[in-house]
Amino acid sequence: MAYLDRKVRRLQWRTSKSRLFFAVFIMLIAFTGALAIRYYAIEPILLRDTAMQPRIKEGSLIWVCRLPQCIDKATFGDIVWAKQPNDETLVRKIIGYPGDTIEISDKGRIKTKQKRFMWRGEDSFIETRKFYVPKQGDTIILSALNDVEEDYILRLMNEQGLPLTIKSTLWQGNREISVERIGSTKLGHRLVSLKELDVLPWQDRRLIEMQIRQAEPGNSPIKIKRQFFMEGDSVPMDTFIVESDNYYLACEKGNHCVDSRELGFFTKERILGRYIKQPDIAKQFVLKKLQEFQKTILPIKKKEKPKDAPKKNPPKIKAEVQAINVDERPDLRQNVNKGTDALSDNRPRPNVNRIREIRRPHAPKAIDPKPATEPVKK
């Protein structure tokens, strides 16, 4: 009785409206969850440049995790989706983590705390430079920065909204010379303007120093120094406190690619997501759960074979051997006699009384019913 009751309840559940409502409700929950994951957790990104080749090809669709937990776990070598100062986005890998010291040479050799590698076709660093990637709470001494670090820290100060005023001076060793001397130098095929001197990148300032060094007498090096002032204040700034962790992002290849070499450090707020290395695992997990749900809600019935159905046996090849008495077949005896007449007298004649075997084509080898040497009984 208990078995029948369970079977009746099962049949009633399959044909009831509550089952259909439950299935629709589950589907709505799954659809809502997928939308939430799509817009708040996972973002598909289509790469439109060759910056990450050969690791990721141009036109590839990748998935990035936008959750704070994913961004917090980003480490050296991870690929992230970041936002530039002009609000455009890019996909680059992390080669500098907060608190790291990076050294880049003009040959493209990279030295970090975690790894050493080499770019091909490096064209941004005209000389070897070493710089520090600041982390949240660091106090930066501005007078101790080199020319590369000055550019990167200046971008951070502008990003934090500090009202700054910059003053550039020209020095030969410990002697200050007129900054007007810079007006006679060239960048490419044009003369340098003093108005752009304060915001020129470190590569251009280095080229200007080299030109003045060749024209000025003496052995003392030429150096363009910059001083930072708060707007409306005549006292130079000595320190700067970093408010957020910073990352140094780079392309997979070295040349013809925009990354932190030109854009500077990327703060944590500008990191939008981290590349999911194995999105197929999540996809397979979801498909597996959907299949299990389908089996429980909509079970698939297999076709049952009838019990009385005849079994089909594969055909067997049977070897058939016929024993023929040559004496009872005159036609065969005549053919045998003709064959024996063609033989010479010195050769032994075949025994016409032996049994001949005639096998069908493609039949397996069979065993004679009687030995070939046994005489035939008449």
C-alpha positions as CSV (number, residue, x, y, z in Angstrom):
1,M,0.0,0.0,0.0
2,A,2.8,2.4,0.8
3,Y,4.3,1.8,-2.6
4,L,1.0,2.5,-4.3
5,D,0.5,5.7,-2.3
6,R,3.9,7.0,-3.3
7,K,3.3,6.1,-7.0
8,V,-0.1,7.9,-6.9
9,R,1.4,11.0,-5.3
10,R,4.2,11.0,-7.9
11,L,1.7,10.8,-10.8
12,Q,-0.4,13.5,-9.2
13,W,2.7,15.8,-8.9
14,R,3.7,15.3,-12.5
15,T,0.2,16.3,-13.8
16,S,-0.5,19.1,-11.3
17,K,-0.3,22.8,-12.0
18,S,2.0,23.3,-8.9
19,R,4.8,21.5,-10.7
20,L,4.6,23.8,-13.7
21,F,4.5,26.9,-11.4
22,F,7.5,25.6,-9.5
23,A,9.5,25.0,-12.7
24,V,8.7,28.5,-14.0
25,F,9.6,30.0,-10.6
26,I,13.0,28.2,-10.7
27,M,13.6,29.4,-14.2
28,L,12.9,33.0,-13.3
29,I,15.3,32.8,-10.3
30,A,18.0,31.4,-12.6
31,F,17.4,34.1,-15.2
32,T,17.6,36.9,-12.6
33,G,20.7,35.4,-11.1
34,A,22.3,35.3,-14.5
35,L,21.5,38.9,-15.2
36,A,22.9,39.9,-11.8
37,I,26.1,38.0,-12.5
38,R,26.4,39.5,-15.9
39,Y,26.0,43.2,-14.9
40,Y,27.6,43.1,-11.4
41,A,30.1,40.3,-11.3
42,I,31.3,39.2,-14.8
43,E,31.9,41.4,-17.8
44,P,32.8,40.2,-21.4
45,I,35.5,42.2,-23.0
46,L,36.4,42.2,-26.7
47,L,40.1,43.0,-27.4
48,R,40.5,45.4,-30.3
49,D,44.3,45.7,-30.2
50,T,47.3,43.5,-30.4
51,A,48.8,44.6,-27.0
52,M,48.4,41.2,-25.4
53,Q,49.6,39.0,-28.3
54,P,50.6,36.2,-28.4
55,R,49.0,35.4,-25.1
56,I,45.6,36.8,-26.2
57,K,44.9,37.4,-29.8
58,E,43.2,40.4,-31.3
59,G,39.5,40.0,-31.5
60,S,39.3,37.5,-28.7
61,L,36.4,37.7,-26.2
62,I,37.6,37.4,-22.6
63,W,35.7,37.5,-19.3
64,V,36.7,39.6,-16.3
65,C,35.5,39.5,-12.8
66,R,34.4,42.9,-11.4
67,L,33.9,41.8,-7.8
68,P,36.1,43.6,-5.2
69,Q,37.4,40.1,-4.1
70,C,38.8,39.5,-7.6
71,I,40.5,42.8,-7.8
72,D,42.0,42.5,-4.3
73,K,43.5,39.1,-5.3
74,A,45.2,40.5,-8.4
75,T,49.0,39.7,-8.3
76,F,52.0,39.9,-10.5
77,G,51.4,38.6,-14.0
78,D,47.6,38.8,-13.8
79,I,45.7,40.4,-16.7
80,V,43.4,43.3,-15.6
81,W,40.8,45.6,-17.2
82,A,41.7,49.2,-16.3
83,K,40.5,52.7,-17.1
84,Q,42.7,55.4,-18.5
85,P,42.6,59.1,-17.4
86,N,40.5,59.9,-20.5
87,D,37.9,57.2,-19.4
88,E,38.9,54.8,-22.2
89,T,39.6,51.2,-21.1
90,L,42.4,48.8,-21.8
91,V,43.5,45.3,-21.0
92,R,47.1,44.9,-19.7
93,K,49.1,42.7,-17.3
94,I,50.5,43.6,-13.9
95,I,54.3,43.8,-13.8
96,G,54.5,46.1,-10.8
97,Y,52.6,45.4,-7.6
98,P,52.2,48.0,-4.8
99,G,55.6,48.2,-2.9
100,D,57.7,46.7,-5.8
101,T,60.8,48.3,-7.3
102,I,61.1,47.9,-11.1
103,E,64.1,48.4,-13.3
104,I,63.7,48.8,-17.1
105,S,66.6,49.2,-19.5
106,D,66.8,50.6,-23.0
107,K,67.2,47.0,-24.3
108,G,63.8,46.0,-22.8
109,R,65.2,44.0,-19.9
110,I,62.8,44.1,-16.9
111,K,63.8,43.3,-13.3
112,T,61.2,43.0,-10.6
113,K,61.0,41.4,-7.2
114,Q,59.1,38.4,-8.7
115,K,60.6,37.9,-12.1
116,R,63.0,38.9,-14.8
117,F,62.0,39.0,-18.4
118,M,62.6,41.0,-21.6
119,W,60.4,43.0,-24.0
120,R,61.1,42.9,-27.7
121,G,61.5,46.3,-29.4
122,E,61.5,48.4,-26.3
123,D,61.3,52.1,-27.5
124,S,60.1,54.0,-24.5
125,F,63.1,53.9,-22.1
126,I,66.1,55.5,-23.8
127,E,68.1,54.9,-20.7
128,T,68.0,52.4,-17.8
129,R,65.8,53.6,-15.0
130,K,64.7,52.2,-11.6
131,F,61.5,53.4,-9.9
132,Y,59.3,52.5,-6.9
133,V,55.6,51.5,-7.2
134,P,53.9,53.3,-4.2
135,K,51.3,51.8,-2.0
136,Q,48.6,53.3,0.1
137,G,50.0,55.5,3.0
138,D,53.5,55.9,1.5
139,T,55.2,59.3,2.1
140,I,57.1,60.3,-1.1
141,I,60.0,62.7,-0.8
142,L,59.8,64.8,-3.9
143,S,63.5,66.0,-3.9
144,A,64.7,62.3,-4.0
145,L,62.8,61.3,-7.1
146,N,64.4,60.7,-10.5
147,D,63.0,62.0,-13.7
148,V,60.8,58.9,-14.4
149,E,59.4,58.9,-10.8
150,E,58.7,62.7,-11.1
151,D,56.4,62.1,-14.1
152,Y,54.5,59.3,-12.4
153,I,54.1,61.1,-9.1
154,L,53.0,64.3,-10.9
155,R,50.2,62.3,-12.5
156,L,49.2,60.9,-9.1
157,M,49.0,64.4,-7.6
158,N,46.9,65.6,-10.5
159,E,44.6,62.5,-10.1
160,Q,44.1,63.3,-6.5
161,G,43.1,66.8,-7.4
162,L,46.0,68.8,-5.9
163,P,46.2,72.4,-7.2
164,L,49.9,72.5,-8.3
165,T,52.3,75.0,-9.8
166,I,55.5,73.7,-11.4
167,K,58.7,75.7,-11.9
168,S,61.6,74.3,-14.0
169,T,65.2,75.4,-13.7
170,L,68.4,74.5,-15.5
171,W,71.6,73.4,-13.7
172,Q,75.1,72.5,-14.7
173,G,76.4,70.7,-11.7
174,N,75.8,73.0,-8.8
175,R,75.6,76.1,-11.0
176,E,72.3,77.4,-12.2
177,I,72.2,78.7,-15.8
178,S,69.6,80.5,-17.7
179,V,66.6,78.5,-18.7
180,E,66.5,80.4,-21.9
181,R,69.2,78.2,-23.1
182,I,66.6,75.5,-23.6
183,G,65.0,77.5,-26.4
184,S,67.8,76.7,-28.8
185,T,67.4,73.0,-28.5
186,K,65.2,70.8,-30.8
187,L,62.9,67.9,-30.4
188,G,62.6,66.3,-33.8
189,H,62.6,69.1,-36.3
190,R,61.1,71.8,-34.1
191,L,62.4,74.2,-31.4
192,V,61.5,73.6,-27.8
193,S,59.1,76.1,-26.2
194,L,59.6,77.2,-22.7
195,K,55.9,77.0,-22.0
196,E,55.9,73.2,-22.5
197,L,59.0,72.5,-20.5
198,D,57.2,71.9,-17.2
199,V,55.0,69.1,-18.6
200,L,57.4,67.5,-21.1
201,P,58.0,63.7,-20.4
202,W,61.2,62.6,-19.0
203,Q,62.5,61.2,-22.4
204,D,62.2,64.7,-24.0
205,R,63.8,66.4,-21.1
206,R,66.7,63.9,-21.3
207,L,67.2,64.6,-25.0
208,I,67.3,68.4,-24.2
209,E,69.9,67.8,-21.5
210,M,72.1,65.8,-23.9
211,Q,72.0,68.6,-26.5
212,I,73.0,71.3,-24.0
213,R,75.7,69.1,-22.6
214,Q,77.4,68.8,-26.0
215,A,77.3,72.6,-26.5
216,E,78.3,73.8,-23.1
217,P,81.9,73.7,-22.0
218,G,82.9,71.8,-18.9
219,N,82.5,68.3,-17.6
220,S,79.6,68.9,-15.2
221,P,76.3,67.2,-16.1
222,I,73.3,69.2,-17.2
223,K,70.1,68.7,-15.2
224,I,66.6,70.1,-15.6
225,K,65.0,70.3,-12.1
226,R,61.4,70.9,-11.3
227,Q,59.9,72.3,-8.1
228,F,56.3,71.7,-7.1
229,F,54.3,74.4,-5.3
230,M,50.8,74.4,-4.0
231,E,48.7,76.9,-5.9
232,G,48.9,80.3,-4.3
233,D,51.8,79.2,-2.0
234,S,55.5,80.2,-2.5
235,V,56.8,77.3,-0.3
236,P,57.9,74.3,-2.3
237,M,56.3,70.9,-1.6
238,D,58.7,68.5,0.1
239,T,56.5,65.4,0.6
240,F,53.5,63.8,-0.9
241,I,51.3,61.1,0.8
242,V,49.8,58.4,-1.5
243,E,46.1,57.7,-0.9
244,S,45.7,54.5,-2.8
245,D,47.6,51.4,-3.9
246,N,49.1,51.6,-7.3
247,Y,49.9,49.1,-10.1
248,Y,52.3,49.2,-13.0
249,L,50.6,47.8,-16.1
250,A,52.3,46.8,-19.3
251,C,51.6,45.1,-22.7
252,E,52.6,41.6,-23.5
253,K,54.8,43.0,-26.3
254,G,57.2,45.9,-25.9
255,N,56.8,48.3,-28.7
256,H,54.0,50.4,-30.2
257,C,51.7,49.9,-27.2
258,V,50.3,52.3,-24.7
259,D,50.7,51.3,-21.0
260,S,52.1,52.6,-17.7
261,R,55.3,53.7,-19.5
262,E,53.3,56.6,-20.9
263,L,50.3,56.7,-18.6
264,G,52.0,56.2,-15.2
265,F,50.7,54.2,-12.3
266,F,47.2,52.9,-12.2
267,T,45.5,53.4,-8.9
268,K,43.3,50.6,-7.5
269,E,40.2,52.6,-8.2
270,R,41.0,52.5,-11.9
271,I,41.3,48.7,-12.0
272,L,37.8,47.6,-13.2
273,G,38.2,43.8,-13.2
274,R,40.6,40.8,-13.4
275,Y,40.7,38.4,-16.2
276,I,39.2,35.0,-15.5
277,K,41.8,32.4,-16.7
278,Q,39.4,29.5,-16.9
279,P,35.9,30.6,-17.8
280,D,35.0,27.2,-19.2
281,I,35.0,25.7,-15.7
282,A,32.1,28.0,-14.7
283,K,30.4,27.4,-17.9
284,Q,30.6,23.6,-17.6
285,F,29.4,23.8,-14.0
286,V,26.3,25.8,-15.0
287,L,25.5,23.5,-17.8
288,K,25.8,20.5,-15.5
289,K,23.4,22.0,-13.0
290,L,20.9,22.8,-15.7
291,Q,21.1,19.2,-17.0
292,E,20.5,17.8,-13.5
293,F,17.6,20.2,-13.0
294,Q,16.1,19.1,-16.4
295,K,16.4,15.5,-15.4
296,T,14.6,16.1,-12.1
297,I,11.8,18.3,-13.5
298,L,11.4,16.8,-16.9
299,P,12.7,13.2,-16.8
300,I,13.4,11.7,-20.2
301,K,11.9,8.2,-20.7
302,K,14.0,5.7,-22.5
303,K,12.5,3.4,-25.1
304,E,11.9,0.0,-23.6
305,K,12.3,-3.0,-25.9
306,P,9.5,-5.6,-25.7
307,K,10.4,-8.8,-23.8
308,D,9.2,-11.1,-26.6
309,A,11.3,-9.4,-29.3
310,P,13.4,-12.0,-31.2
311,K,17.1,-11.8,-30.8
312,K,19.0,-11.3,-34.0
313,N,22.0,-13.5,-34.2
314,P,24.8,-12.7,-36.7
315,P,25.0,-15.1,-39.6
316,K,27.6,-17.8,-39.2
317,I,29.7,-19.2,-42.1
318,K,29.6,-22.9,-42.2
319,A,32.2,-24.9,-44.0
320,E,30.9,-27.5,-46.3
321,V,33.0,-30.3,-47.6
322,Q,31.6,-32.8,-50.0
323,A,33.3,-36.1,-50.5
324,I,32.8,-37.3,-54.0
325,N,33.7,-40.8,-55.2
326,V,35.4,-40.5,-58.5
327,D,34.2,-43.9,-59.6
328,E,30.5,-42.9,-59.2
329,R,31.1,-39.8,-61.4
330,P,32.1,-40.8,-64.9
331,D,32.6,-37.2,-66.0
332,L,35.1,-36.5,-63.3
333,R,36.8,-39.9,-63.9
334,Q,37.2,-39.0,-67.6
335,N,38.9,-35.6,-66.6
336,V,41.2,-37.4,-64.3
337,N,42.2,-39.9,-66.9
338,K,42.9,-37.2,-69.4
339,G,45.2,-35.5,-66.9
340,T,47.0,-38.7,-66.1
341,D,47.6,-39.5,-69.8
342,A,49.6,-36.3,-70.2
343,L,52.1,-37.4,-67.6
344,S,55.2,-39.3,-68.5
345,D,55.5,-43.0,-67.7
346,N,58.3,-42.3,-65.2
347,R,56.0,-40.3,-63.0
348,P,53.6,-41.9,-60.5
349,R,50.1,-41.9,-61.6
350,P,47.5,-40.4,-59.2
351,N,45.2,-42.8,-57.4
352,V,41.8,-42.4,-59.2
353,N,40.1,-44.1,-56.3
354,R,40.9,-41.4,-53.7
355,I,38.2,-39.0,-52.5
356,R,38.4,-35.5,-54.0
357,E,37.4,-32.5,-51.9
358,I,35.4,-29.6,-53.4
359,R,35.2,-26.6,-51.2
360,R,33.0,-23.5,-51.7
361,P,34.7,-20.2,-52.3
362,H,35.7,-18.2,-49.2
363,A,35.0,-21.2,-46.9
364,P,37.3,-21.9,-44.0
365,K,39.6,-24.9,-44.1
366,A,37.8,-28.1,-43.2
367,I,39.1,-31.4,-42.0
368,D,38.7,-34.4,-44.3
369,P,36.2,-36.9,-42.9
370,K,38.6,-39.7,-43.6
371,P,42.4,-39.9,-44.0
372,A,43.5,-39.5,-47.6
373,T,45.5,-42.8,-47.4
374,E,42.5,-44.9,-46.4
375,P,41.2,-47.0,-49.3
376,V,37.7,-46.5,-50.5
377,K,35.3,-49.3,-49.7
378,K,33.3,-50.4,-52.7
